[in-house]
Structures are given as structure tokens and as C-alpha cells.
Amino acid sequence: MHVVVRERHGLDEAGAAEDLGQAPADLVVLSFSDSDLGAFAAGWRSARDHLPTVRLANLRRLAHPLSVDLYLEKTLSGAKAVLIRLLGGVDYWRYGLDEVQALAARTGLAVAVIPGDGYDDPRLDQASNLPISTLRRLKHLTDQGGAANARAALAQLALAAGLSAPLIRGAGDVPRLGFYRPEAGPVCPLGHAIFTASDRPRAVVVFYRSFLTAADTHPVDQLITALESAGFDAIGLFVPSLKDADTAPWVARWLSRLVPDVIINATAFSARGDGADASPLDAAEAPVLQVALAGSTRAAWAGAERGLAPADLAMHVVLPEIDGRLFSGVVSFKEPEPVDPDLGFAR
């Protein structure tokens, strides 16, 4: 018996090994985002009679190499196609990608690896074995978000794997970026004032558009409500990514107009695009308070010596500090719903 010592270490080796125990299915969707997975669950349920079988899993549960090995053996080895949506690039799940590529070489598994931050990523294209046109279509649908687009992405993935599926059109119902109020949803800034005229200080809460498409805005709603109760005029501002080439100028322009007294940022990573010297949030010349929406349960966070898990620390603390943001704490946690036996998944 030989013990193989792996010398590659990174974020993907944190945490304890876990066996997800999912039975095989035709299609598998993996993502770090519960918002993604919730949309895919709703999309599949709405067309279950016309789509192949599906399994969904959060990549956080596949952080340990042994977890990856078990998942490939028990679930992915029986699949026809897998869609992997990565936040942070190749290095956030390097071991998993290497093993999925090896499995695909042996079995013919169709592999689509797409970015979750709105940017094209050549390294993720290279980790895939589907045509670039298919990858861009899948990226577009998942960037748009929502159940209808997830349903269309599942149909596209099935067809790419040679399975029978209807051609389903996506539906981009939610604007790419804009303002948000808990009681009204997305708010168009044109033609009316975002803030009412008052002497109250102004606060802007910045968050990902994916929260809207997954109907997962509860933490944002609570932040805005709490700010207003504390005497602020508060509004949400949603974006696909602060580094997006079209988004950054729009955000900077509106923050310059609104002149908020404080910005609460709930997006992750650094907001500086390639070659940029500043974040679009700097345009307001106001304090930017970074908050973390933890991927762990509250109990796990409270019981951990470092609080946040390594990936959360990197995304919500270390990289935002590059932009000069002030970390102000964790504002939400995750708890699993009951497992859906048809998807092997608990949102």
C-alpha cells in the first residue's frame, strides 16, 4: 500500500472531508453560490418533465481533496455533463478541476467551467472541453440569473452532452445593475430622485445582482431597514461585479451624484479592475464599510478559532482591504433547508 503525498496546498484543502452521498444523475451543477444553485433548483423543477436528471452541490462542501474524490466516484462518474461556476478563478478549486479533467478524459464527460464574476477567463476555458460558443452561452445565461435562465442553461448543457432536451429561451428580467428598495425591488434611477430631499445622512448598500435573481435579498433588506431606523436615507445598489468594464463607470458616476455619507459593501474581492488604480466606490469620497455574508452557519463561525473560513477571509476581508475598505463584521450566515431528494440538494 502506498500513501501519495500531495504537496499542493491552497484554499481548496481547508476544512474536513465530507461525503455528499449523491446518487448519479445526467447533469451536475457545482457552484460556490447558493444563489446559483437555488436558481437551478427552481429552473429544473419548473421543467422536470422535459429535462434530464440533475444533481446540485455547493463547492464549499467539496473543499477537501477526499471530498472531491468521493464525489467523482459516487456522482460525477455516472454523469454525462457538469457545469462548474467558479468565483475567484482556477486557484479556488484547483484540485477539483484537475480531477474533473482527468475523469472527462477517461469517460467523455462534457465539462463546462465558467466564471462567476462576469469576466471571461481563458484558464477556465482551457479547463473545459466544450466549444467556446457553448461556454459563452452558458456564461450569459448564468450571469443573467434567475430560474428561467437556469432552465435554459440546463437545456443547453444537456444538448451539448448529446442528451435530449427542448431548446429553451432564457429571460433576462432583472436589469444588469441599478438601485433597489426592499419594498419596491429594482428601482430605475431615471426620471425621479433616488433620495428624498432631507437633512438625514445618506447610505448606499452595494450588493450582487445574483441576490435579486435568487430572491435571496434578506440580509440586504435587513441592512437597509436597520440603517433607515438609525436615521439614514438608505438605498441598495446592485451590480454583476464592481470590476465589470461597463459597471464601474456607472457606479462611480452615480455615487458622485448621490454623495452618500457612508457605503456598506456586501460584494467580495477587490473592486479594482485590470490596471485600475482605484475602486469605483472611491468616487463618493466616503467611508466604505465591508461586510461579510458568511458561507458557514452561525454555529460554525462562533466555534471557529478564526471565525470566518479561509475562503471567506480571503474574499470578504483580505482582498477588500486592498481597496482600503474597513471591515465591519459578519452580517449573515447560512443554514440548510431540508434536502430535495430529486436533486440531492439542500439550499
C-alpha positions in Angstrom: 0.0 0.0 0.0 1.4 3.4 -1.0 0.5 6.8 0.5 0.6 9.5 -2.1 1.8 12.8 -0.6 0.3 15.8 -2.3 2.4 19.0 -1.9 -0.1 21.4 -3.5 -1.8 23.4 -0.8 -4.4 26.1 -1.1 -7.8 27.3 -0.3 -9.3 24.0 -1.6 -7.6 22.0 1.1 -9.3 23.7 4.0 -11.9 22.0 6.2 -12.9 18.4 7.0 -13.6 15.8 4.3 -17.3 15.2 3.6 -19.2 12.5 1.6 -22.1 14.2 -0.1 -23.6 10.8 -0.9 -25.4 11.9 -4.0 -26.6 9.3 -6.5 -25.5 9.8 -10.1 -27.6 11.9 -12.5 -27.3 13.0 -16.1 -26.3 16.6 -15.4 -24.4 18.1 -12.4 -24.2 21.8 -11.5 -21.5 22.9 -9.0 -21.1 26.5 -7.7 -19.8 28.4 -4.6 -23.0 30.4 -4.8 -26.2 29.2 -3.1 -28.0 31.8 -5.2 -26.9 30.0 -8.4 -28.0 26.6 -7.0 -31.3 27.9 -5.8 -32.0 29.3 -9.3 -31.0 25.9 -10.9 -33.3 24.1 -8.5 -36.2 26.3 -9.3 -35.4 26.1 -13.1 -35.3 22.3 -13.1 -38.5 21.9 -11.0 -40.4 24.1 -13.5 -39.4 21.8 -16.4 -38.7 18.5 -14.8 -40.8 16.5 -17.3 -38.7 17.8 -20.2 -35.1 17.9 -18.7 -32.6 15.2 -17.8 -32.0 14.3 -14.1 -29.8 16.8 -12.2 -27.7 17.0 -9.1 -26.7 20.2 -7.4 -23.9 20.8 -4.9 -22.1 23.7 -3.3 -18.3 23.7 -4.0 -17.7 24.6 -0.3 -18.7 21.1 0.5 -16.1 19.8 -1.9 -13.2 21.8 -0.5 -11.3 18.8 0.8 -9.5 16.6 -1.8 -11.0 13.5 -0.3 -14.5 15.1 -0.7 -13.7 15.6 -4.3 -12.5 12.0 -4.8 -15.7 10.6 -3.2 -17.9 12.9 -5.3 -16.2 11.9 -8.5 -16.5 8.2 -7.6 -20.1 8.3 -6.5 -21.8 11.0 -8.5 -19.8 12.5 -11.4 -18.6 9.2 -12.7 -22.2 8.5 -13.8 -22.9 11.9 -15.2 -23.0 13.0 -18.9 -22.2 16.7 -18.3 -21.1 19.0 -15.5 -21.4 22.8 -15.2 -18.9 24.4 -12.8 -19.4 28.1 -12.0 -16.3 29.4 -10.1 -15.8 32.5 -8.1 -12.2 33.6 -7.9 -10.8 31.6 -10.8 -8.9 28.3 -11.2 -7.0 28.5 -7.9 -10.2 28.4 -5.8 -10.8 24.8 -6.8 -7.6 23.7 -8.5 -7.6 20.1 -7.2 -11.2 19.6 -8.2 -10.7 20.9 -11.7 -7.6 18.7 -12.2 -9.6 15.6 -11.2 -12.7 16.5 -13.2 -10.5 16.9 -16.3 -8.9 13.5 -15.7 -12.4 11.9 -15.3 -13.5 13.6 -18.6 -10.5 12.2 -20.4 -11.5 8.7 -19.3 -15.3 8.8 -19.6 -16.1 11.6 -22.2 -17.9 13.7 -19.5 -18.8 17.1 -21.0 -17.2 19.8 -18.9 -18.2 23.5 -18.8 -16.2 25.7 -16.4 -17.4 29.3 -16.4 -16.6 32.4 -14.2 -18.9 33.7 -11.6 -17.6 37.3 -11.6 -18.8 38.4 -15.0 -15.4 38.2 -16.7 -14.2 35.8 -19.4 -11.4 33.7 -18.1 -9.1 31.9 -20.6 -7.9 29.5 -17.9 -11.4 28.3 -17.2 -12.0 27.9 -21.0 -8.9 25.6 -21.0 -10.3 23.6 -18.1 -13.5 22.9 -20.2 -14.0 20.6 -23.2 -17.0 22.3 -24.8 -16.9 24.8 -27.7 -16.3 28.5 -26.7 -19.7 29.4 -28.2 -21.4 27.0 -25.7 -19.3 28.2 -22.8 -20.3 31.9 -23.6 -23.9 31.0 -23.9 -23.9 29.2 -20.5 -22.0 32.1 -19.0 -24.5 34.6 -20.4 -27.4 32.7 -19.0 -25.9 32.2 -15.6 -24.8 35.9 -15.4 -28.4 36.9 -16.2 -29.5 34.6 -13.3 -33.0 33.5 -12.3 -34.9 30.3 -12.7 -35.8 30.9 -16.4 -32.2 31.4 -17.4 -31.1 28.4 -15.3 -33.7 26.3 -17.0 -32.3 27.4 -20.4 -28.7 26.7 -19.2 -29.7 23.1 -18.2 -31.2 22.5 -21.6 -28.1 23.9 -23.3 -25.8 21.7 -21.2 -28.0 18.6 -22.0 -27.8 19.3 -25.7 -24.0 19.8 -25.5 -23.8 16.4 -23.9 -25.8 14.7 -26.6 -28.9 14.3 -24.4 -32.5 15.0 -25.5 -33.8 18.4 -24.3 -36.0 21.2 -25.6 -34.4 24.4 -26.8 -35.4 26.8 -24.1 -35.0 30.6 -24.3 -33.7 32.5 -21.4 -35.3 35.5 -19.8 -33.3 38.5 -18.6 -36.0 40.0 -16.4 -33.7 41.7 -13.9 -31.6 44.7 -15.0 -27.8 44.2 -15.1 -27.4 46.9 -12.5 -29.5 49.5 -10.7 -30.9 50.7 -7.4 -33.1 48.7 -5.0 -35.5 49.2 -2.3 -36.9 46.4 -0.1 -40.5 47.4 -0.6 -40.2 48.0 -4.4 -37.5 45.8 -5.8 -35.3 47.2 -8.6 -35.7 51.0 -9.0 -34.9 52.8 -12.2 -32.8 55.9 -11.4 -34.0 57.9 -14.4 -36.8 60.4 -14.1 -37.0 60.7 -10.3 -34.8 61.3 -7.3 -33.2 58.3 -5.7 -33.1 60.0 -2.3 -35.8 62.4 -1.0 -34.7 65.9 0.0 -33.9 65.7 3.7 -31.2 66.5 6.2 -30.7 62.8 7.0 -27.3 61.3 6.2 -27.3 59.0 3.2 -26.2 55.4 3.0 -25.8 53.1 0.0 -25.7 49.3 0.4 -23.8 47.7 -2.6 -24.6 44.0 -3.3 -24.6 41.4 -6.1 -27.3 41.3 -8.7 -27.4 37.5 -8.1 -29.1 38.1 -4.7 -32.1 39.5 -6.6 -32.2 36.8 -9.2 -32.2 34.1 -6.5 -34.8 36.0 -4.3 -32.1 36.0 -1.6 -32.1 39.6 -0.5 -33.0 39.2 3.2 -29.6 40.3 4.5 -29.6 43.4 2.3 -33.2 44.2 3.2 -32.3 44.0 6.9 -29.3 46.3 6.4 -31.3 48.9 4.6 -34.1 48.8 7.2 -31.7 49.0 10.1 -29.9 52.0 8.5 -33.2 53.8 8.0 -34.3 53.0 11.6 -31.0 54.6 12.7 -31.8 57.8 10.9 -30.3 57.3 7.4 -31.8 57.6 4.0 -30.7 54.3 2.6 -30.9 52.5 -0.7 -29.4 49.4 -2.3 -27.2 49.4 -5.4 -26.9 46.1 -7.2 -24.2 45.1 -9.7 -23.0 41.9 -11.5 -19.4 42.8 -10.5 -17.7 46.0 -9.5 -14.8 45.2 -11.8 -17.1 44.9 -14.9 -16.0 47.4 -17.6 -19.4 48.8 -18.0 -20.4 48.7 -14.4 -17.5 50.5 -12.8 -18.0 53.9 -14.6 -21.8 53.7 -13.9 -21.3 53.1 -10.2 -18.7 55.9 -9.9 -20.9 58.4 -11.7 -23.9 57.7 -9.6 -22.0 57.7 -6.3 -20.5 61.1 -7.3 -24.1 62.4 -7.9 -25.6 60.9 -4.7 -22.7 61.9 -2.4 -23.5 59.3 0.3 -22.1 59.7 3.8 -21.3 56.0 4.0 -21.2 53.0 1.7 -21.9 49.5 3.1 -20.3 47.0 0.6 -21.5 43.4 0.5 -19.7 42.3 -2.6 -16.5 40.3 -2.3 -12.9 40.5 -3.6 -11.1 43.7 -4.7 -13.1 46.1 -6.8 -10.1 47.3 -8.9 -10.3 46.1 -12.5 -7.2 45.2 -14.5 -4.8 48.1 -14.3 -7.1 50.3 -12.3 -5.6 52.5 -9.6 -8.9 52.9 -7.7 -12.2 51.2 -6.9 -15.4 52.8 -8.3 -16.6 53.0 -4.7 -13.9 55.6 -4.1 -15.8 58.1 -6.2 -18.1 59.1 -3.3 -15.1 60.0 -1.1 -17.0 58.4 1.8 -16.0 55.6 4.2 -16.6 52.1 2.6 -17.5 49.6 5.3 -17.1 46.0 4.1 -19.5 43.4 5.5 -19.2 39.6 5.1 -22.1 37.3 4.1 -20.5 34.1 5.6 -20.8 30.8 3.7 -20.9 29.0 7.1 -23.5 28.5 9.7 -23.5 30.8 12.7 -22.6 27.9 15.0 -19.5 27.1 12.8 -18.4 30.7 12.8 -18.8 31.1 16.5 -17.0 27.9 17.3 -14.0 28.5 14.9 -10.8 30.0 16.3 -10.5 32.3 13.3 -14.2 32.9 12.9 -14.6 33.0 9.1 -13.3 30.1 7.0 -10.2 30.7 4.8 -12.1 31.4 1.6 -14.5 33.8 3.4 -11.5 35.6 4.9 -9.8 36.0 1.5 -12.9 37.1 -0.3 -14.5 39.4 2.4 -11.6 40.6 4.4 -8.1 40.4 2.8 -8.9 41.3 -0.8 -11.3 44.2 0.1 -8.7 45.7 2.4 -6.5 46.2 -0.8 -9.1 48.8 -1.7 -8.9 50.5 1.6 -12.3 49.2 2.9 -13.0 49.0 6.6 -14.1 45.5 7.6 -17.1 45.9 9.9 -18.1 42.3 10.6 -20.3 39.4 9.5 -24.0 40.3 8.8 -25.4 36.9 7.7 -24.9 33.2 7.9 -26.3 30.2 6.0 -28.4 27.3 7.3 -29.5 24.4 5.1 -33.1 23.7 4.1 -34.3 20.1 4.0 -32.8 18.0 1.2 -34.7 17.8 -2.0 -34.4 14.1 -2.9 -34.9 14.7 -6.6 -31.8 17.0 -6.7 -29.8 15.7 -3.8 -29.5 19.3 -2.7 -30.5 21.4 0.3 -30.4 25.1 -0.4 
